[in-house]
Amino acid sequence: MKGYCHLRHKKWFAAALLLIILLITMHLQTKGIRVTSYTLQIRNLPEQFDGFTILQLSDLHSKLFGENQEELLKLIRSQKYDLVALTGDLVDKSNPDIFPAMTLIQQLKGKPVYFVPGNHDWWTEFQTRSRC
């Protein structure tokens, strides 16, 4: 009986340790910034769009990347792009703070910025205004 209890405790300990490692890994993955580049070949693309580059930012979820978004802005400034596409989830359902996103947007100057709300933006009743 003693050996059985000892084995059962080891299994629970191993399961708990695995769960902790999984949670830490998931947490760290959501805190980072990832840059991925794609090159598209489009037939009959007008010549003025040859080399046109879109910088897409997505799933920021109310995160701050350094003071005043400096870490993210440094990375953005190191990229060559023609316009910025913010493709949803600037805020998070559990943290609807718009300040981090607005801090970023206010500093994206000189290039057009377009925004499409994501599911978290809708869940938080995020209000958008457009100028026509």
Wavefront OBJ file of the C-alpha trace (Angstrom):
o trace
v 0.000 0.000 0.000
v 2.845 2.367 0.839
v 4.415 1.885 -2.612
v 1.073 2.556 -4.313
v 0.603 5.875 -2.469
v 4.165 6.892 -3.257
v 3.627 6.162 -6.964
v 0.338 8.069 -6.957
v 2.031 11.123 -5.430
v 4.757 10.973 -8.076
v 2.127 10.946 -10.826
v 0.348 13.963 -9.329
v 3.649 15.784 -8.935
v 4.627 15.030 -12.547
v 1.217 16.171 -13.818
v 1.393 19.385 -11.783
v 4.929 20.087 -12.986
v 3.910 19.517 -16.607
v 0.942 21.861 -16.188
v 3.156 24.574 -14.686
v 5.653 24.271 -17.549
v 2.821 24.465 -20.087
v 1.330 27.566 -18.452
v 4.704 29.317 -18.268
v 5.377 28.524 -21.931
v 1.968 29.849 -22.983
v 2.492 32.997 -20.909
v 5.897 33.689 -22.443
v 4.619 33.122 -25.976
v 1.900 35.737 -25.529
v 4.350 38.363 -24.288
v 6.716 38.370 -27.239
v 6.803 40.068 -30.587
v 7.176 37.990 -33.715
v 8.139 39.302 -37.153
v 7.235 37.229 -40.182
v 7.794 38.331 -43.775
v 5.890 37.131 -46.817
v 6.491 37.996 -50.456
v 3.528 37.654 -52.780
v 3.680 37.321 -56.535
v 0.541 38.854 -58.045
v -0.007 38.749 -61.781
v -1.205 41.944 -63.439
v -0.389 44.022 -60.376
v -0.128 47.692 -61.361
v 3.486 48.787 -61.603
v 3.114 51.424 -58.876
v 2.515 48.587 -56.384
v 5.705 46.721 -57.250
v 7.553 46.355 -53.946
v 4.611 47.755 -51.955
v 4.907 46.596 -48.349
v 2.209 46.323 -45.695
v 3.187 46.201 -42.043
v 0.495 44.199 -40.265
v 0.046 44.387 -36.505
v -2.406 42.039 -34.878
v -3.462 40.699 -31.506
v -1.808 43.306 -29.310
v -4.424 42.631 -26.593
v -3.802 45.822 -24.565
v -0.152 44.911 -24.048
v 2.594 47.397 -23.383
v 5.909 46.714 -25.078
v 8.187 48.923 -23.054
v 7.510 52.447 -21.876
v 5.284 54.221 -24.432
v 5.499 51.124 -26.651
v 9.185 51.851 -27.366
v 10.184 48.196 -27.863
v 7.481 47.696 -30.476
v 8.122 51.071 -32.109
v 11.841 50.330 -32.382
v 11.035 47.110 -34.214
v 8.488 48.859 -36.450
v 10.965 51.612 -37.327
v 13.494 48.992 -38.391
v 11.069 47.721 -41.049
v 10.494 49.127 -44.533
v 6.767 49.550 -45.186
v 4.262 51.653 -47.101
v 1.230 51.357 -44.830
v 0.206 49.883 -41.492
v -2.711 47.462 -41.155
v -3.979 46.966 -37.608
v -5.934 43.753 -37.977
v -7.834 43.319 -34.785
v -7.652 42.673 -31.097
v -6.013 45.912 -30.050
v -7.710 45.364 -26.704
v -8.502 42.233 -24.763
v -11.852 41.070 -23.470
v -10.396 40.668 -19.985
v -8.424 43.941 -20.200
v -10.203 46.502 -22.414
v -7.591 49.227 -21.817
v -7.189 51.155 -25.088
v -4.248 53.245 -23.817
v -1.475 50.911 -25.088
v -2.975 50.803 -28.594
v -3.596 54.544 -28.747
v -0.052 55.217 -27.544
v 1.216 53.124 -30.439
v -1.124 54.587 -33.069
v -0.266 58.169 -32.110
v 3.387 57.442 -32.794
v 2.851 55.783 -36.186
v 3.341 58.927 -38.218
v 4.125 59.443 -41.852
v 2.402 56.334 -43.230
v -1.301 55.524 -43.600
v -2.771 53.396 -40.795
v -5.854 51.225 -41.358
v -7.776 49.382 -38.657
v -10.131 46.407 -38.774
v -11.607 45.393 -35.391
v -11.212 41.852 -34.128
v -13.442 39.759 -31.910
v -11.966 41.133 -28.658
v -12.518 44.679 -29.883
v -16.201 43.899 -30.503
v -16.640 42.070 -27.194
v -15.441 45.143 -25.325
v -17.721 47.461 -27.315
v -14.618 49.203 -28.591
v -15.711 52.367 -30.368
v -14.087 53.431 -33.609
v -14.418 56.692 -35.468
v -13.611 57.254 -39.081
v -13.011 60.413 -41.029
v -14.384 60.515 -44.546
l 1 2 3 4 5 6 7 8 9 10 11 12 13 14 15 16 17 18 19 20 21 22 23 24 25 26 27 28 29 30 31 32 33 34 35 36 37 38 39 40 41 42 43 44 45 46 47 48 49 50 51 52 53 54 55 56 57 58 59 60 61 62 63 64 65 66 67 68 69 70 71 72 73 74 75 76 77 78 79 80 81 82 83 84 85 86 87 88 89 90 91 92 93 94 95 96 97 98 99 100 101 102 103 104 105 106 107 108 109 110 111 112 113 114 115 116 117 118 119 120 121 122 123 124 125 126 127 128 129 130 131 132
